[in-house]
Every structure is written in structure tokens, then in C-alpha cells.
Amino acid sequence: MSEVGLQNLFNDPAYCQYSFHFFKNFAAFRQALKQTSFFSVIYSLFGLREERRECLMGLHLLSYSHPGVQRIVLVEDDREAQLVGLFSSLRLHGILSKSASLPLLLEQLVTLFGETRHINDNILNHWYVSQCRTLSPTERAILNCMTRGLSMAEIASQLDRNVKTIRAHKFNAMTKLGVTSDVSLLNAADILTWMPHAYGQYPN
């Protein structure tokens, strides 16, 4: 969904009581955050990998620097919602799919805006989280290596495993995540790597 599409979405009368600000990257938002108090941050997940990773990491850091700000992610479809839910559901207030009908998307956003800021107390996350299956430590390590551009042979060397074993773990990860291509798996790898709290890493 483009910026124009988002502006049209938020021009709906259901949002007349809210004021929306649009930012092309997280750096611009961070600058505005110094002068303006925001109730909610909505990140539309799209664009180049570097931009996506910057914003995902930004959302993670925002949960520590401004824990009172509601954090919502708009994803492309239900599959991407499951991936984000698997790796980041404990730190987000809402994960919404842009493939949903416009009336449903409007209803979900109004519901989130009207809620308290308790993470995951809303029902909008529960379906996605319940559908996700946990990756093994080796599968997570492989995805972490993939996002850094390592080949299967290089990953095998780094993890001290043979290539066939690495490929088997990669296939298992794809099955669990419901993806069928390396591109989709790389998308999952990005989400995993740039939401570090999902597997126990927190900033100092």
C-alpha cells in the first residue's frame, strides 16, 4: 500500500478524531519524535530490504525508548502476518493484513486505537500467533546467516555441519513457515534478524 493509499485509508470519517503524520523512513520519524508525542506508530511493511530492516529494528528500539507508544505493523498478506507474529508478537500491539477488505481493516484499526496499550491483549494478534510454529535453534541460526548473504556451503562451514544437513534444516524451516521460495524465506530471515528480542537479545 503506497503513501497515497494510506492517506486515503486514514481520510475515512472513522478517523476524523485523529491526526496522522506520514514519514518516508524511520530516521525522519525519529527526528519528529523529539518534538511530538505520538499515541501510535503504524509501519507499512514494504519496500527495499534495507528500508524494511531499518524500520523493523526501529520498532524494536522504540519499544524500549518509548514503551507507551502503540506499535502496529501493516503487512502485505496473512502469510507475512504469520511471519511477523512468529518473531515479534510479544513486542507489537497489532499485526494487520493489507489484503483484508477495506471495511475490516478500518474496523481493526479503530479497535486498536480505542484500546489500552496492553500488548497482545487484543484479539487481532491471537490468530496469527496461534498459527505459528517454533523454529529450532539451528533453523534460526540458518535464517540469521541467510540474511547476511551467506551461501549454503558457507553456512555449513560456519555451523560446522555438512551442506545436506543445512539444506534439510532449511527445508524444515520453510515447511514450518509455510513458504515455498528462497525469497519468501529470506523475508522471514530479515524479520527474525531485525526483531532481536524474539530470541532473547535485548539492547543494553
C-alpha positions in Angstrom: 0.0 0.0 0.0 1.5 3.3 -1.1 1.6 6.5 0.9 -1.3 7.8 -1.2 -3.2 4.6 -0.4 -2.5 5.0 3.3 -3.6 8.7 3.2 -6.9 7.7 1.5 -7.4 5.0 4.1 -6.9 7.4 7.0 -9.1 10.0 5.4 -12.1 7.8 6.3 -14.6 9.6 8.6 -13.9 6.9 11.2 -10.6 8.5 11.9 -11.7 12.2 12.0 -10.7 12.5 15.6 -7.1 11.5 14.9 -4.2 13.5 13.3 -1.9 11.4 11.1 1.7 12.2 10.1 3.5 10.3 7.3 7.2 9.6 7.2 9.2 8.1 4.3 11.8 6.4 6.7 12.4 5.7 10.3 15.1 8.4 10.6 12.5 11.1 9.7 10.1 9.7 12.3 12.8 9.7 15.0 13.5 13.3 14.3 9.8 14.2 14.7 9.6 12.1 17.8 11.9 14.6 19.6 9.3 17.3 19.2 5.9 15.5 19.0 4.2 12.9 21.3 2.6 10.1 19.3 0.0 7.7 20.5 0.5 5.1 17.9 3.1 4.2 15.2 1.9 2.3 12.2 4.6 0.7 10.0 3.5 -0.4 6.5 5.9 -3.3 5.7 7.1 -2.9 2.1 9.9 -1.6 0.0 13.6 -2.5 -0.3 15.2 -4.9 2.2 17.4 -2.3 3.8 14.4 0.0 4.4 12.4 -2.8 5.8 15.2 -3.9 8.1 15.8 -0.3 9.3 12.1 0.1 10.2 11.8 -3.3 11.9 14.8 -2.5 14.1 13.4 0.9 14.7 10.2 -0.5 16.0 12.2 -2.8 18.3 14.2 0.1 19.7 11.0 2.2 20.1 9.6 -0.4 22.4 12.4 0.4 24.9 12.8 4.2 24.3 9.1 5.0 24.2 7.2 2.0 25.7 4.0 3.9 25.9 3.7 4.3 22.1 1.4 1.8 20.5 3.1 -0.2 17.7 1.2 -1.6 14.8 2.5 -3.3 11.6 0.6 -3.4 8.3 1.8 -6.5 6.3 1.0 -7.5 2.7 -0.9 -10.7 3.4 -1.8 -13.3 6.0 1.4 -15.3 5.4 3.6 -12.2 6.1 1.4 -11.6 9.2 2.2 -15.1 10.4 5.9 -14.5 9.9 5.9 -11.2 11.8 3.7 -12.8 14.5 6.1 -15.6 15.0 9.1 -13.4 15.5 7.8 -10.2 17.0 4.3 -10.7 18.5 5.4 -10.1 22.1 6.5 -6.5 21.3 3.7 -5.4 19.0 0.2 -4.2 19.7 -1.3 -5.2 16.3 -0.4 -7.1 13.2 -2.9 -6.3 10.4 -3.0 -7.6 6.8 -3.4 -5.2 3.9 -5.1 -8.0 2.0 -8.1 -7.7 4.3 -11.2 -6.0 3.0 -11.2 -2.2 3.5 -14.2 -2.3 6.0 -12.4 -5.0 8.0 -9.1 -3.1 8.0 -10.9 0.1 9.1 -12.6 -1.8 11.9 -9.4 -3.4 13.2 -7.5 -0.1 13.3 -10.4 1.7 15.1 -10.4 -1.2 17.6 -6.7 -0.8 18.2 -6.9 3.0 18.5 -9.6 2.6 21.1 -7.8 0.1 23.2 -5.5 0.4 26.1 -1.9 -0.2 25.3 -1.6 -3.7 26.6 0.5 -5.7 24.2 -1.3 -8.7 22.8 -4.5 -8.2 24.9 -6.3 -7.5 21.7 -7.7 -10.5 19.7 -6.2 -9.3 16.5 -2.8 -10.9 17.3 -4.1 -14.2 18.6 -4.9 -15.9 15.4 -1.5 -15.2 13.9 0.4 -16.2 17.0 -1.6 -19.4 17.4 -0.9 -20.4 13.8 2.9 -20.1 14.2 5.2 -23.0 15.0 8.6 -22.5 16.7 11.8 -22.9 14.8 14.7 -24.9 16.3 17.9 -23.0 17.3 19.6 -24.4 14.2 16.9 -23.3 11.9 17.0 -19.8 13.4 20.8 -19.8 13.0 20.5 -20.7 9.3 18.0 -17.8 8.8 20.3 -15.5 10.6 23.1 -16.5 8.3 20.9 -16.2 5.2 20.1 -12.6 5.9 23.8 -11.8 6.0 24.1 -13.2 2.4 25.9 -16.5 3.3 25.6 -19.4 0.8 24.6 -22.9 2.0 28.2 -24.0 1.9 29.3 -21.0 3.9 26.5 -21.6 6.5 27.6 -25.3 6.7 31.1 -24.3 7.4 30.2 -21.7 10.0 27.8 -24.0 11.8 30.2 -27.0 11.4 27.6 -29.1 9.6 27.6 -30.7 6.2 25.7 -29.0 3.4 23.0 -31.7 3.2 22.2 -31.2 6.9 21.9 -27.5 6.4 19.6 -27.9 3.4 17.4 -30.3 5.4 17.1 -27.7 8.2 16.3 -25.0 5.7 13.6 -27.2 4.2 12.1 -27.8 7.6 12.1 -24.1 8.3 10.3 -23.4 5.0 7.7 -26.1 5.9 7.1 -24.6 9.3 6.8 -21.1 8.0 4.6 -22.1 5.0 6.9 -20.6 2.4 7.9 -22.2 -0.9 10.8 -20.0 -2.2 14.1 -18.7 -1.1 12.8 -15.1 -1.5 10.0 -15.8 1.0 12.4 -17.5 3.4 14.8 -14.5 3.1 11.9 -12.3 4.1 11.4 -14.4 7.2 15.1 -14.3 7.9 15.0 -10.5 7.8 12.1 -10.3 10.2 13.9 -12.8 12.6 17.3 -11.0 12.5 15.9 -7.4 12.8 13.5 -8.2 15.7 16.2 -9.5 18.0 14.0 -9.6 21.1 12.2 -12.5 19.5 15.0 -14.8 20.5 16.3 -13.3 23.7 18.6 -10.5 22.7 17.9 -7.1 24.2 19.8 -3.8 23.9 21.9 -2.7 26.8 
